[in-house]
Amino acid sequence: MNLSKGYLLALVAVFAVLSYLLVIPFVQYVLLAILVAYVLAPLHRRLAPRTSPTISAFVLIVFAIAAFFVPFAVVIAAVAGDAASIVSNLDPEALQVGMVESRIQNLTGREVDIAGAVGDSGQQIGMVVVEQSTTWFSAATHAAVGLGLALFLIYYFLRDGRELMGWLHATSPLPDDVQSELYEELDAVMAAVLLGHVLIALIQGGIAGIGLFVTGIPNAAFWTFVMIILALIPLVGSFLIWGPAIAYLFVTGEPVFAAGLAVYCLIVVSLSDDYLRPVLVDRYADLNPAIIILGVLGGVYAFGIMGLFFGPVVLGALLATLNVVADYYDELDYERADI
């Protein structure tokens, strides 16, 4: 390596580090933009020839705001309201805590004070909320800026996506056939995780949530949101919520509702996963549940909330890359020898 090449590579390294420092504060919103742009890309490819890439991207941004961001904000507001109600406005009579305490005492012979324990916890949490209000205001401001950035990125990803892929093809040292195979593998993994597991989680958590609403479980909107998050994790799923909900109905003197919710969840909710997963996931890529579990849990630590979606994508992309390496490694060595 001569001095000029070394200097050029050093510049690349310096600017790469500086770019990393610029992106890392908003990495979750960048990932959000990639996710939404990926979902909207098929619509953009159909709409752009009829109008123009710019108009198509702008229309889809408006659609994204109406179809994704506004409903998401409404759901988050409802969930936050339920969470606040759980924390600060616990009503032992509304939750039938006295009946639960009495039932537990009859079954176990031990006296418990659920209302007192929950009340003390609520007071402590309330003090934390007051103390952290400034921090949360700063976080809300950062979130507003990040969402604005995400909208801009979605627009440019859609409008200039074809040019971006062309640039990747031109700058990559890999042959065109290897690049095509690699990008197809990565697309299959992305579709399997984002359009398969995420959609299944939404359907499964939503179906279970209907059962909570019908049987009168308090703060059902909040628990439905939690079930959707848990449904992203194979072998865990929404049972961690609807299982205790069945127990809650039983100890509060609603055995008929408890039995109905149990039958509904065991049949409808559980079978929905068995029938939908082969249709929505296996048609794109065969991902082992271990990859999903490790990707989801590790992704949350690495990327925050967006790691729920991109953690499995990263592991699946590694496997896809290894498959391409196994298929083309000898061919690349042969081409290098010819050169």
C-alpha positions in Angstrom: 0.0 0.0 0.0 1.5 3.3 -1.1 1.2 6.6 0.9 -1.7 8.0 -1.2 -3.8 4.9 -0.6 -3.0 4.9 3.1 -3.9 8.6 3.4 -7.2 8.0 1.6 -8.1 5.1 3.8 -7.3 7.1 6.9 -9.6 9.8 5.7 -12.4 7.3 5.1 -11.8 6.0 8.7 -11.9 9.5 10.2 -15.1 10.5 8.4 -16.7 7.2 9.2 -16.1 7.7 12.9 -17.4 11.3 12.7 -20.5 10.1 10.8 -21.1 7.4 13.4 -21.1 10.1 16.1 -23.6 12.1 14.2 -26.0 9.2 13.5 -25.8 7.4 16.9 -28.0 9.8 18.8 -30.8 9.2 16.3 -30.1 5.6 15.4 -33.5 4.4 16.5 -35.3 6.9 14.3 -33.0 6.0 11.4 -34.0 2.3 11.9 -37.6 3.4 12.1 -37.3 5.2 8.8 -35.7 2.1 7.2 -38.5 0.0 8.5 -41.3 2.2 7.2 -39.6 2.9 3.9 -39.2 -0.9 3.4 -42.9 -1.4 4.0 -43.9 1.4 1.6 -41.3 0.6 -1.1 -43.6 -1.7 -3.1 -46.3 1.0 -3.2 -43.7 3.5 -4.3 -42.6 1.3 -7.2 -46.1 1.0 -8.4 -47.0 4.7 -7.9 -43.8 6.4 -9.2 -44.2 5.5 -12.9 -47.7 7.0 -12.9 -46.6 10.3 -11.3 -43.0 10.9 -10.4 -40.6 9.6 -7.7 -40.9 13.0 -5.9 -44.7 13.1 -5.9 -45.0 9.4 -5.1 -42.7 9.8 -2.1 -44.6 12.8 -0.8 -47.9 11.1 -1.1 -46.6 8.1 0.7 -45.2 10.3 3.5 -48.7 11.7 4.0 -50.0 8.1 3.9 -47.4 7.0 6.5 -48.4 9.9 8.8 -52.1 8.9 8.5 -51.7 5.2 8.5 -48.7 4.6 10.9 -47.7 7.6 13.0 -51.1 9.1 14.0 -52.6 5.7 14.9 -49.4 4.8 16.8 -49.5 8.1 18.7 -53.2 7.4 19.6 -52.4 3.9 20.8 -49.4 5.1 22.8 -51.6 7.8 24.4 -54.3 5.2 25.3 -51.6 2.9 26.7 -50.0 5.7 28.6 -53.3 6.6 30.0 -54.0 3.1 31.1 -50.5 2.8 32.6 -51.0 6.1 34.5 -54.3 4.8 35.7 -52.7 1.6 37.0 -49.9 3.5 38.7 -51.6 6.5 40.3 -55.3 5.8 40.4 -55.5 2.3 41.7 -58.9 1.7 43.2 -59.0 -1.5 45.3 -62.8 -1.7 45.1 -62.8 -1.4 41.3 -60.1 -4.1 41.0 -61.9 -6.2 43.7 -58.6 -6.4 45.6 -60.5 -7.2 48.8 -62.1 -10.2 47.2 -58.7 -11.3 45.8 -57.2 -11.0 49.3 -60.0 -13.0 50.8 -59.8 -15.7 48.2 -56.0 -16.1 48.6 -56.4 -16.3 52.4 -59.0 -19.0 52.0 -56.9 -21.0 49.6 -53.5 -20.6 51.4 -54.4 -19.7 55.0 -52.1 -16.7 54.8 -53.2 -13.0 55.1 -52.1 -10.6 52.4 -52.3 -6.9 52.0 -52.3 -6.2 48.3 -53.9 -2.8 48.5 -51.3 -1.5 51.0 -48.4 -2.9 49.0 -49.7 -1.5 45.7 -50.5 1.9 47.3 -46.9 2.2 48.7 -45.5 1.3 45.3 -47.8 3.9 43.6 -46.6 6.6 45.9 -42.9 5.8 45.2 -43.5 5.7 41.5 -45.3 9.1 41.7 -42.3 10.6 43.4 -40.1 9.3 40.7 -42.3 10.8 38.0 -42.1 14.2 39.6 -38.3 14.0 40.0 -37.8 12.9 36.4 -40.2 15.4 34.8 -37.3 17.5 33.4 -35.6 14.5 32.0 -38.8 13.3 30.4 -39.4 16.7 28.8 -35.9 16.5 27.3 -36.7 13.0 26.0 -40.0 14.2 24.5 -38.2 17.0 22.7 -35.6 14.6 21.4 -38.4 12.3 20.2 -40.1 15.1 18.3 -36.9 16.0 16.5 -36.2 12.3 15.9 -39.7 11.7 14.4 -39.2 14.7 12.1 -35.9 13.3 11.0 -37.5 9.9 10.4 -40.1 11.5 8.1 -37.4 13.2 6.0 -35.4 10.0 5.8 -38.4 8.0 4.7 -39.1 10.6 1.9 -35.5 10.4 0.6 -35.3 6.6 1.0 -38.4 6.3 -1.2 -37.5 9.0 -3.7 -33.8 8.1 -4.1 -33.9 4.4 -3.2 -33.1 3.3 -6.8 -30.1 5.6 -7.0 -28.9 4.3 -3.6 -29.1 0.7 -4.7 -27.3 1.7 -8.0 -24.5 3.3 -5.9 -24.2 0.2 -3.8 -23.8 -2.0 -6.9 -21.3 0.4 -8.4 -19.1 0.8 -5.3 -19.2 -2.8 -4.1 -16.2 -4.9 -5.2 -18.5 -8.0 -5.5 -19.6 -9.2 -8.9 -23.1 -8.4 -10.0 -24.5 -11.9 -9.6 -23.1 -12.2 -6.1 -24.6 -8.8 -5.1 -27.9 -9.8 -6.6 -28.0 -13.1 -4.6 -26.9 -11.3 -1.4 -29.5 -8.6 -1.7 -32.2 -11.2 -2.4 -31.2 -13.1 0.7 -31.3 -10.0 2.8 -34.7 -9.0 1.4 -36.1 -12.4 2.2 -34.8 -12.2 5.8 -36.2 -8.6 6.2 -39.6 -9.7 4.8 -39.7 -12.8 7.1 -39.0 -10.8 10.2 -40.8 -7.5 9.6 -43.8 -8.7 7.5 -44.0 -12.1 9.2 -43.2 -12.0 12.9 -44.4 -8.4 13.4 -47.7 -9.0 11.6 -48.2 -12.2 13.6 -47.5 -10.4 16.8 -50.0 -7.7 16.0 -52.7 -10.2 15.1 -52.0 -12.5 18.0 -51.9 -9.7 20.6 -55.0 -8.0 19.1 -57.0 -11.2 19.2 -56.0 -11.8 22.8 -56.8 -8.2 23.6 -60.4 -8.7 22.3 -60.8 -11.4 24.9 -59.5 -9.1 27.7 -62.0 -6.4 26.6 -64.9 -8.8 26.4 -64.3 -10.3 29.8 -63.8 -7.0 31.5 -60.1 -7.1 32.4 -59.2 -3.6 33.8 -56.9 -1.5 31.6 -57.2 -3.9 28.7 -55.6 -1.5 26.2 -52.4 -1.4 28.1 -52.3 -5.2 28.5 -53.0 -5.6 24.8 -50.0 -3.5 23.9 -47.9 -5.6 26.3 -49.2 -8.8 24.7 -48.2 -7.5 21.2 -44.7 -6.9 22.4 -44.5 -10.3 24.1 -45.9 -12.0 21.0 -42.7 -11.0 19.2 -40.8 -13.5 21.3 -41.4 -17.1 20.2 -42.2 -19.7 22.9 -43.1 -16.9 25.3 -45.9 -14.9 23.6 -49.0 -13.3 25.0 -49.6 -16.2 27.5 -47.7 -14.2 30.1 -50.6 -11.7 30.2 -53.8 -13.7 29.4 -52.7 -16.6 31.7 -52.7 -14.3 34.8 -55.8 -12.6 33.4 -57.6 -16.0 33.6 -56.4 -16.4 37.2 -57.6 -12.9 38.0 -61.1 -13.6 36.8 -61.2 -16.8 38.7 -60.1 -15.4 42.1 -62.5 -12.4 41.6 -65.5 -14.7 41.4 -65.9 -14.8 37.6 -65.4 -18.5 36.8 -67.5 -18.5 33.7 -65.5 -15.6 32.2 -62.3 -17.2 33.3 -63.2 -20.5 31.6 -64.4 -18.6 28.5 -61.2 -16.6 28.2 -59.1 -19.8 28.7 -60.9 -21.6 26.0 -60.8 -18.6 23.7 -57.1 -18.0 24.2 -56.1 -21.7 24.1 -57.9 -22.3 20.8 -58.2 -19.0 18.9 -55.0 -17.2 20.0 -52.7 -20.3 20.1 -53.9 -21.7 16.8 -53.5 -18.3 15.1 -49.8 -18.6 15.5 -49.7 -22.2 14.2 -51.6 -21.4 11.1 -50.2 -17.9 10.3 -46.5 -18.5 10.9 -46.0 -21.0 8.0 -48.0 -18.7 5.7 -46.4 -15.4 6.5 -42.8 -16.4 7.6 -41.8 -19.6 5.9 -42.8 -18.2 2.5 -39.9 -15.7 2.8 -37.2 -17.4 4.9 -36.9 -20.3 7.3 -35.7 -18.7 10.5 -35.1 -20.8 13.6 -37.0 -19.7 16.7 -33.7 -19.5 18.5 -32.6 -16.7 16.1 -35.8 -14.8 16.7 -35.5 -15.1 20.5 -31.8 -14.1 20.6 -32.3 -11.4 18.1 -35.3 -9.8 19.9 -33.7 -9.9 23.4 -30.2 -8.9 22.2 -31.7 -6.3 19.8 -33.4 -4.5 22.6 -30.1 -4.1 24.5 -28.3 -3.1 21.3 -30.8 -0.8 19.6 -33.5 -0.1 22.1 -37.1 -0.6 21.1 -36.3 -0.9 17.4 -34.2 -3.9 18.3 -37.4 -5.9 18.6 -37.5 -5.7 14.8 -33.9 -5.3 13.7 -32.2 -7.8 16.1 -33.5 -10.8 14.3 -32.8 -9.1 11.0 -29.1 -8.7 11.9 -28.8 -12.4 12.8 -30.7 -13.5 9.8 -28.6 -11.2 7.6 -25.5 -12.9 9.0 -26.8 -16.3 8.1 -27.8 -15.1 4.6 -24.3 -13.6 4.1 -22.7 -16.9 5.2 -24.9 -18.7 2.7 -23.7 -16.4 -0.1 -20.1 -16.9 1.0 -20.5 -20.7 0.9 -22.0 -20.5 -2.6 -19.6 -18.0 -4.2 -16.4 -18.0 -2.2 -14.5 -20.3 -4.6 -15.8 -18.4 -7.6 -14.6 -15.1 -6.2 -11.1 -16.6 -5.6 -11.1 -17.9 -9.2 -12.0 -14.5 -10.6 -9.3 -12.8 -8.4 -6.7 -15.2 -9.8 -7.8 -14.3 -13.4 -7.3 -10.7 -12.7 
